Amino acid sequence: MHQQLTAKSRLFLKTALRGALSLVPAALGLILALGCGSALSADSAPVLRAGAAAVDVTPREFPINMPGGFSENLAQGAHDPLHARALVLDDGKTMLAMVVVDNLGVAREVCDEAKRLAADRCGIAPEKILVASTHTHSAPASSAGAYRKLLVEGIAESIVKAHAALRPAQVGAAAHPLPEEVFNRRWYLKPGKMAPNPFGEMDQVKMNPGTSPDVIDRPAGPTDPDVTVLSVQEAKSRKPLALLGSYSLHYVGGTPRAMVSADYYGEFARLMPSRLRGGEEFVAMMANGTSGDINNIPFLVTRPPRETFEQIRIVARKAADAAWFASTAIESHRSDVRLGMLQREVTLRIRRPTAEQVKRAEAVLAVTDEAERAKLPGLAEAYARRTLSLAKAEETLSAQVQAVRIGDLAVCTLPFETFVEIGLELKRRSPFPRTMVLGIANGYNGYLPTPEQHKLGGYETWLGTNRVQLDASVVLTDNLLEMLGELKK
């Protein structure tokens, strides 16, 4: 009986078989598509995703020391918060993170620890993470006791949160000049106005020489007037997601005494949402460019007195305006951009004091008579100690440099307070249409003058302020230009 089929059953089987056969071409097409997925994605344009986040890294316990000078400077509280602000980008092949931290200079070991922690939590490779410091002078040392743990956690958390916020995005970059707030702080003086430096020698130029026309003659170098921005929007709504800015200004100062502050970098981040009409998730960050010889003092000009924090608000407002003008100059935001990031460890020689310099340093520190000590040049004892410290230091230093590609924008990093001439040269010789250069990134190793500026002397070139070989800027610039060339291919 089971071998006999009714007419109705035979019709049902025919219909089912016909339907199954009709699915075969579609199934084969799906299998072929899956098998060729990598080839198709290799030929198709990348689709960008982006996410941003800000995490509060203000110290929880006071008092706490704020470095940046030659004497202890204890903060008793916070005037405004410090943050770690992160931007994560992903084009499907490369995922990278860029973090800007309100700190004088996050130490290399702290950066590395935070990168490893973030990598463990969200999978971004440590060598694809950039950590830059704003160089505010009113923040705790990155390695200061319990604050180190808070800072490491904060940097890592900002990356993890930005990664979790990834969504389809588009980017664009531009620049707008703001020349009236950047001034080269190294000046030639009028004849007979130069005093001996801490080593008892005569420099040709002086840092921050005052504003008297009877004393100062002319600046010893240029400035970089541009506020350069990377603008990030949601792909569909074009809603602002993030903005990364860079300006070659050391910091502003004039913060409340004995108070932690993010300086103008924090105020810029606070203002930008109103400029771009960004929502609660919008994150703005201002990074320090190449400002080793640049500050906010208008030499030869008398500025009216300012109340505490007023000059910070003025500069932040102007920088936010310039960033807005730059963003409006972007012809189009694009999502079909290529990402790339290269990292190198460059070995540099540590500057060694001569036997004569060591002997003089020992003699300076041996002076005990108060009257004789008063005759020593300013900071002589501080630099005598630095000289003896360098005499015992390791022979080399590993400087981490990074080159990033975000479509037609390049970003270069240097772990130094980098002279503006170096940033201008990198921008001029870069194979990319627009280049952003960040100093004090992935560690802090003192000042980086050019060989030409070394010849002039001055604070930034002194043994102990500068710690690496005199042509280090040339070595690092050559490496970065080579890396940019690789990214451009």
C-alpha positions as a printed NumPy array, in Angstrom:
array([[ 0.   ,  0.   ,  0.   ],
       [ 2.887,  2.344,  0.767],
       [ 4.212,  1.861, -2.788],
       [ 1.052,  3.233, -4.289],
       [ 0.839,  7.039, -4.654],
       [-2.319,  8.945, -5.208],
       [-2.45 , 11.532, -7.957],
       [-2.553, 14.22 , -5.299],
       [ 0.671, 12.916, -3.656],
       [ 2.496, 12.749, -6.998],
       [ 1.549, 16.344, -7.72 ],
       [ 2.865, 17.435, -4.298],
       [ 6.228, 15.735, -4.869],
       [ 6.657, 17.285, -8.307],
       [ 5.987, 20.753, -6.921],
       [ 8.447, 20.282, -4.043],
       [11.175, 18.965, -6.337],
       [10.703, 21.834, -8.765],
       [11.018, 24.328, -5.89 ],
       [14.186, 22.714, -4.545],
       [15.839, 22.771, -7.976],
       [14.974, 26.433, -8.378],
       [16.993, 27.232, -5.232],
       [20.197, 25.649, -6.548],
       [21.449, 28.672, -8.614],
       [20.849, 31.059, -5.697],
       [22.628, 28.733, -3.278],
       [25.575, 28.354, -5.651],
       [25.75 , 32.113, -6.033],
       [25.822, 32.544, -2.264],
       [28.584, 29.951, -1.911],
       [30.655, 31.628, -4.648],
       [30.126, 35.035, -3.057],
       [31.285, 33.771,  0.315],
       [34.275, 32.045, -1.193],
       [35.329, 35.205, -3.041],
       [34.503, 37.583, -0.188],
       [38.119, 38.634,  0.425],
       [38.723, 39.307, -3.259],
       [35.571, 41.37 , -3.533],
       [36.426, 43.411, -0.451],
       [39.956, 43.945, -1.756],
       [38.592, 45.511, -4.939],
       [35.744, 47.464, -3.371],
       [36.074, 50.85 , -1.675],
       [36.573, 50.727,  2.108],
       [33.636, 51.691,  4.294],
       [34.753, 53.718,  7.29 ],
       [33.492, 53.375, 10.849],
       [34.338, 55.746, 13.68 ],
       [33.7  , 56.078, 17.394],
       [34.772, 58.622, 20.004],
       [34.713, 58.905, 23.777],
       [35.998, 61.07 , 26.624],
       [36.919, 59.78 , 30.082],
       [37.575, 61.962, 33.13 ],
       [41.134, 61.508, 34.457],
       [41.093, 64.251, 37.083],
       [42.985, 63.134, 40.208],
       [40.766, 61.984, 43.056],
       [43.19 , 62.742, 45.878],
       [44.937, 65.998, 46.79 ],
       [47.458, 67.477, 47.319],
       [49.344, 66.187, 44.296],
       [52.471, 67.545, 42.616],
       [52.291, 69.156, 39.191],
       [55.629, 69.013, 37.323],
       [56.739, 71.491, 34.713],
       [59.065, 73.706, 36.721],
       [62.184, 73.552, 38.873],
       [60.392, 73.472, 42.216],
       [57.56 , 71.541, 43.8  ],
       [54.108, 72.744, 42.772],
       [51.336, 71.11 , 44.802],
       [47.755, 71.157, 43.541],
       [45.14 , 71.383, 46.272],
       [42.138, 70.771, 44.014],
       [40.839, 70.918, 40.427],
       [39.656, 74.083, 38.692],
       [38.412, 72.159, 35.653],
       [38.532, 68.463, 34.711],
       [41.27 , 66.56 , 32.9  ],
       [40.29 , 64.056, 30.211],
       [41.558, 61.292, 27.988],
       [39.755, 61.728, 24.672],
       [39.854, 58.925, 22.104],
       [38.947, 58.516, 18.443],
       [38.822, 55.024, 16.919],
       [38.713, 54.53 , 13.136],
       [38.167, 51.299, 11.202],
       [38.061, 50.81 ,  7.424],
       [37.572, 47.03 ,  7.575],
       [41.263, 46.314,  7.134],
       [42.958, 48.672,  9.575],
       [41.677, 49.714, 12.967],
       [43.492, 52.472, 14.853],
       [43.014, 54.677, 17.877],
       [44.2  , 58.205, 18.618],
       [44.061, 59.516, 22.187],
       [44.709, 63.042, 23.477],
       [45.391, 63.282, 27.229],
       [45.418, 66.387, 29.407],
       [48.91 , 65.902, 30.82 ],
       [52.333, 67.546, 30.707],
       [53.773, 64.457, 29.029],
       [52.573, 60.901, 29.621],
       [55.626, 58.698, 30.235],
       [56.447, 56.001, 27.695],
       [55.892, 53.151, 30.149],
       [52.465, 54.553, 31.089],
       [51.488, 54.862, 27.416],
       [52.603, 51.287, 26.746],
       [50.693, 49.915, 29.728],
       [47.499, 51.692, 28.678],
       [47.863, 50.439, 25.11 ],
       [48.272, 46.829, 26.242],
       [45.239, 47.135, 28.491],
       [43.115, 48.558, 25.681],
       [44.339, 45.861, 23.295],
       [43.283, 43.15 , 25.734],
       [39.828, 44.685, 26.141],
       [38.876, 45.595, 22.575],
       [41.438, 44.   , 20.265],
       [43.14 , 47.074, 18.765],
       [46.821, 46.243, 18.313],
       [49.103, 48.33 , 20.569],
       [51.126, 49.463, 17.546],
       [47.914, 50.917, 16.105],
       [47.318, 53.175, 19.124],
       [48.581, 56.762, 19.438],
       [48.664, 58.546, 22.81 ],
       [49.466, 62.272, 22.695],
       [49.715, 64.699, 25.611],
       [48.386, 68.251, 25.52 ],
       [51.288, 69.548, 27.642],
       [49.149, 71.427, 30.111],
       [51.472, 72.508, 32.935],
       [48.74 , 72.154, 35.532],
       [48.32 , 68.377, 35.712],
       [49.911, 65.651, 37.837],
       [52.932, 63.64 , 36.738],
       [51.788, 60.582, 34.801],
       [53.797, 58.233, 37.035],
       [52.769, 59.823, 40.338],
       [51.807, 57.023, 42.737],
       [48.117, 56.165, 42.665],
       [47.505, 58.625, 39.828],
       [49.383, 56.375, 37.427],
       [46.77 , 53.64 , 37.813],
       [43.922, 56.117, 37.334],
       [45.562, 57.513, 34.202],
       [46.309, 54.091, 32.679],
       [42.735, 52.979, 33.296],
       [41.351, 56.236, 31.917],
       [43.346, 56.103, 28.686],
       [42.426, 52.458, 28.114],
       [38.756, 53.071, 28.958],
       [38.542, 55.966, 26.488],
       [39.74 , 53.651, 23.709],
       [37.384, 50.842, 24.733],
       [34.39 , 53.2  , 24.861],
       [35.26 , 54.741, 21.499],
       [35.588, 51.25 , 20.02 ],
       [32.168, 50.291, 21.392],
       [30.68 , 53.398, 19.741],
       [31.89 , 52.524, 16.207],
       [29.375, 53.356, 13.466],
       [29.453, 54.204,  9.74 ],
       [31.24 , 57.519,  9.353],
       [32.88 , 59.93 ,  6.978],
       [35.857, 62.225,  7.447],
       [37.418, 65.359,  6.075],
       [40.406, 67.543,  6.927],
       [41.345, 71.193,  6.517],
       [43.241, 74.026,  8.189],
       [42.622, 77.649,  9.075],
       [45.27 , 80.161, 10.218],
       [45.313, 81.668, 13.702],
       [48.602, 83.6  , 13.621],
       [47.898, 86.146, 16.377],
       [48.185, 83.665, 19.28 ],
       [51.509, 81.974, 18.474],
       [54.903, 83.615, 19.065],
       [58.426, 82.272, 18.795],
       [59.812, 82.527, 22.321],
       [63.538, 82.411, 21.409],
       [64.987, 85.874, 20.793],
       [68.226, 87.539, 19.912],
       [69.003, 90.28 , 22.431],
       [70.462, 93.717, 22.005],
       [74.288, 93.898, 22.455],
       [75.394, 93.528, 26.058],
       [72.023, 92.226, 27.31 ],
       [72.791, 88.483, 27.436],
       [73.652, 86.93 , 30.813],
       [75.643, 83.68 , 31.262],
       [73.641, 80.452, 31.086],
       [73.732, 77.821, 33.9  ],
       [76.988, 76.455, 32.494],
       [78.707, 79.845, 32.666],
       [78.582, 80.211, 28.872],
       [77.022, 82.877, 26.638],
       [74.142, 81.841, 24.392],
       [73.198, 83.692, 21.232],
       [69.463, 83.616, 21.978],
       [67.299, 83.618, 25.098],
       [63.974, 81.957, 25.858],
       [61.223, 84.273, 27.163],
       [63.474, 87.357, 27.387],
       [60.728, 89.756, 28.454],
       [59.009, 92.349, 26.309],
       [61.268, 95.387, 26.657],
       [62.334, 96.879, 23.305],
       [65.521, 97.989, 25.042],
       [66.491, 94.339, 25.575],
       [65.083, 92.14 , 22.815],
       [65.974, 92.424, 19.162],
       [64.271, 89.812, 16.928],
       [62.849, 86.268, 17.133],
       [65.183, 83.399, 16.309],
       [62.658, 81.309, 14.397],
       [59.237, 81.081, 12.735],
       [55.763, 80.031, 13.89 ],
       [53.138, 77.696, 12.43 ],
       [49.85 , 79.64 , 12.371],
       [47.504, 76.832, 11.304],
       [44.8  , 75.116, 13.303],
       [44.522, 71.795, 11.466],
       [41.434, 69.641, 11.989],
       [40.174, 66.154, 11.251],
       [36.375, 66.285, 11.181],
       [34.343, 63.094, 11.707],
       [30.633, 62.796, 10.91 ],
       [28.018, 60.041, 10.939],
       [27.773, 58.711,  7.378],
       [23.99 , 58.855,  7.   ],
       [22.879, 61.801,  9.131],
       [26.094, 63.832,  8.764],
       [25.816, 64.527, 12.45 ],
       [29.197, 65.581, 13.962],
       [30.84 , 62.724, 15.847],
       [34.301, 64.05 , 16.662],
       [36.889, 66.669, 15.829],
       [40.632, 66.346, 16.32 ],
       [42.484, 69.642, 16.176],
       [46.163, 70.507, 16.357],
       [47.789, 73.889, 17.016],
       [51.481, 74.585, 17.556],
       [51.075, 76.459, 20.831],
       [52.991, 75.341, 23.913],
       [50.176, 76.094, 26.383],
       [48.601, 79.331, 27.655],
       [48.921, 79.358, 31.447],
       [47.38 , 81.832, 33.84 ],
       [45.534, 79.01 , 35.582],
       [44.415, 79.304, 39.218],
       [47.305, 78.812, 41.592],
       [47.624, 75.341, 43.123],
       [44.778, 74.005, 40.982],
       [44.662, 71.281, 38.344],
       [43.517, 72.526, 34.928],
       [43.402, 71.318, 31.334],
       [44.448, 74.823, 30.183],
       [43.064, 75.962, 26.818],
       [42.85 , 72.4  , 25.507],
       [39.978, 71.606, 27.863],
       [38.22 , 74.887, 27.169],
       [38.495, 74.253, 23.406],
       [36.872, 70.838, 23.869],
       [34.077, 72.447, 25.886],
       [33.362, 75.083, 23.217],
       [33.463, 72.978, 20.037],
       [30.067, 71.257, 20.462],
       [28.393, 74.674, 20.275],
       [30.431, 75.586, 17.182],
       [29.524, 72.404, 15.291],
       [26.149, 71.732, 16.914],
       [27.384, 68.393, 18.16 ],
       [25.239, 66.283, 20.454],
       [26.032, 64.641, 23.765],
       [28.158, 61.963, 22.084],
       [30.287, 64.496, 20.186],
       [33.945, 64.576, 21.297],
       [36.347, 67.415, 20.492],
       [40.043, 67.259, 21.292],
       [42.951, 69.636, 20.771],
       [46.433, 68.139, 20.46 ],
       [49.749, 69.939, 20.889],
       [51.516, 70.426, 17.578],
       [55.192, 71.32 , 17.222],
       [55.495, 74.008, 19.88 ],
       [58.88 , 73.477, 21.536],
       [59.885, 77.06 , 20.761],
       [56.409, 78.647, 20.626],
       [54.279, 80.232, 23.334],
       [51.464, 82.742, 23.88 ],
       [53.507, 85.796, 24.947],
       [53.252, 88.718, 22.455],
       [56.809, 90.017, 22.622],
       [57.264, 93.736, 21.871],
       [53.526, 94.172, 22.538],
       [52.01 , 95.223, 25.854],
       [48.964, 93.098, 26.586],
       [46.365, 94.429, 29.073],
       [46.247, 92.615, 32.397],
       [44.128, 89.458, 32.453],
       [42.186, 87.886, 35.273],
       [42.95 , 84.273, 36.161],
       [41.983, 81.898, 33.32 ],
       [40.883, 84.786, 31.065],
       [43.652, 84.377, 28.494],
       [42.869, 80.654, 28.294],
       [39.265, 81.48 , 27.432],
       [40.392, 83.997, 24.792],
       [42.745, 81.558, 23.058],
       [40.273, 78.686, 23.289],
       [37.54 , 80.798, 21.734],
       [39.776, 81.859, 18.865],
       [41.006, 78.3  , 18.334],
       [37.414, 77.01 , 18.323],
       [36.482, 79.672, 15.768],
       [39.466, 78.717, 13.601],
       [38.508, 75.039, 13.855],
       [34.971, 75.933, 12.777],
       [36.271, 77.895,  9.784],
       [38.51 , 74.956,  8.874],
       [35.624, 72.492,  9.103],
       [33.441, 74.671,  6.857],
       [36.249, 74.707,  4.282],
       [36.096, 70.92 ,  3.894],
       [34.594, 70.375,  0.443],
       [33.272, 66.911,  1.236],
       [33.443, 64.315,  3.983],
       [34.175, 60.843,  2.63 ],
       [33.679, 57.318,  3.872],
       [35.774, 55.602,  1.17 ],
       [39.106, 56.498,  2.77 ],
       [42.083, 54.246,  3.326],
       [43.6  , 53.937,  6.765],
       [47.181, 53.046,  7.566],
       [49.515, 53.285, 10.52 ],
       [53.227, 52.583, 10.805],
       [55.363, 52.637, 13.928],
       [59.13 , 52.613, 14.384],
       [61.562, 52.531, 17.234],
       [64.433, 54.87 , 16.408],
       [67.599, 54.539, 18.469],
       [69.159, 57.866, 19.398],
       [72.392, 58.523, 21.258],
       [72.154, 60.184, 24.657],
       [74.173, 63.407, 24.934],
       [77.161, 62.875, 27.19 ],
       [78.773, 65.671, 29.193],
       [82.454, 66.186, 28.611],
       [84.966, 65.566, 31.402],
       [85.259, 69.331, 31.784],
       [81.463, 69.697, 32.142],
       [81.365, 66.962, 34.772],
       [84.194, 68.612, 36.697],
       [82.415, 71.984, 36.616],
       [79.109, 70.412, 37.743],
       [80.828, 68.798, 40.703],
       [82.436, 72.121, 41.587],
       [79.07 , 73.922, 41.443],
       [77.429, 71.418, 43.771],
       [80.402, 71.611, 46.158],
       [79.783, 75.315, 46.846],
       [78.259, 75.671, 50.312],
       [78.924, 79.296, 51.167],
       [75.696, 81.263, 50.599],
       [77.505, 84.334, 49.288],
       [79.412, 82.232, 46.727],
       [76.266, 80.339, 45.722],
       [74.55 , 83.654, 45.045],
       [77.253, 84.45 , 42.482],
       [76.461, 81.333, 40.423],
       [74.428, 81.754, 37.207],
       [70.696, 81.124, 37.492],
       [69.746, 77.417, 37.661],
       [73.428, 76.448, 37.873],
       [72.794, 73.881, 40.606],
       [69.797, 72.341, 38.848],
       [71.762, 71.837, 35.652],
       [74.814, 70.594, 37.51 ],
       [72.643, 67.779, 38.862],
       [71.253, 67.091, 35.39 ],
       [74.78 , 67.001, 33.99 ],
       [75.911, 64.393, 36.501],
       [72.75 , 62.38 , 35.89 ],
       [73.413, 62.264, 32.139],
       [76.981, 61.148, 32.794],
       [75.532, 57.977, 34.346],
       [72.612, 57.475, 31.95 ],
       [72.194, 54.747, 29.355],
       [74.076, 55.371, 26.128],
       [70.989, 55.281, 23.893],
       [67.302, 56.071, 23.944],
       [64.529, 54.432, 21.898],
       [62.166, 57.036, 20.46 ],
       [58.858, 55.759, 19.119],
       [57.546, 57.583, 16.065],
       [54.309, 56.937, 14.202],
       [52.883, 57.863, 10.819],
       [49.142, 57.618, 10.215],
       [47.138, 57.799,  7.02 ],
       [43.472, 58.841,  7.092],
       [42.6  , 59.215,  3.431],
       [44.488, 62.269,  2.185],
       [45.467, 63.37 ,  5.696],
       [48.737, 62.263,  7.278],
       [49.489, 62.434, 10.998],
       [53.061, 62.248, 12.319],
       [54.069, 61.873, 15.963],
       [57.249, 62.629, 17.896],
       [57.869, 61.933, 21.624],
       [59.473, 65.339, 22.254],
       [58.688, 68.998, 22.731],
       [59.335, 69.475, 19.059],
       [60.548, 72.722, 17.521],
       [58.139, 74.326, 15.058],
       [60.736, 74.213, 12.26 ],
       [60.548, 70.412, 12.315],
       [56.773, 70.399, 11.95 ],
       [56.916, 72.916,  9.124],
       [59.501, 70.805,  7.298],
       [57.441, 67.637,  7.668],
       [54.394, 69.439,  6.318],
       [56.373, 70.874,  3.427],
       [58.005, 67.568,  2.401],
       [55.068, 65.251,  3.108],
       [53.663, 63.366,  0.086],
       [50.141, 63.953,  1.424],
       [48.024, 67.023,  0.608],
       [47.628, 67.805,  4.314],
       [49.76 , 66.754,  7.275],
       [49.231, 67.137, 11.014],
       [52.313, 66.824, 13.25 ],
       [51.874, 66.017, 16.957],
       [54.552, 66.451, 19.595],
       [54.781, 64.837, 23.043],
       [53.237, 61.596, 21.754],
       [53.901, 58.05 , 23.01 ],
       [56.324, 59.239, 25.665],
       [58.267, 62.303, 26.694],
       [61.99 , 62.791, 26.104],
       [62.574, 66.51 , 26.565],
       [63.117, 69.097, 23.846],
       [63.913, 68.464, 20.182],
       [65.644, 71.463, 18.556],
       [67.067, 71.463, 15.039],
       [70.867, 71.4  , 14.54 ],
       [70.685, 75.041, 13.465],
       [68.933, 76.049, 16.683],
       [71.427, 74.034, 18.739],
       [74.144, 76.357, 17.463],
       [72.318, 79.336, 18.954],
       [72.074, 77.871, 22.456],
       [69.255, 78.813, 24.798],
       [67.199, 76.908, 27.356],
       [65.771, 74.315, 24.971],
       [69.252, 73.276, 23.792],
       [70.966, 73.037, 27.19 ],
       [72.429, 69.723, 28.272],
       [69.736, 68.238, 30.48 ],
       [66.852, 70.037, 28.78 ],
       [67.804, 68.337, 25.539],
       [69.065, 64.791, 26.072],
       [69.651, 63.33 , 22.605],
       [72.187, 63.67 , 19.821],
       [72.325, 67.091, 18.165],
       [71.055, 65.833, 14.789],
       [68.185, 63.808, 16.282],
       [65.594, 65.964, 14.518],
       [67.153, 65.112, 11.159],
       [67.17 , 61.39 , 11.938],
       [63.544, 61.397, 13.078],
       [62.346, 63.566, 10.191],
       [63.991, 61.236,  7.67 ],
       [62.322, 58.228,  9.291],
       [58.9  , 59.841,  9.289],
       [59.16 , 60.942,  5.661],
       [60.136, 57.417,  4.683],
       [57.139, 56.048,  6.593],
       [54.821, 58.561,  4.92 ],
       [56.151, 57.427,  1.565],
       [55.249, 53.824,  2.422],
       [51.745, 54.825,  3.478],
       [51.227, 56.804,  0.276],
       [51.81 , 53.764, -1.972]])
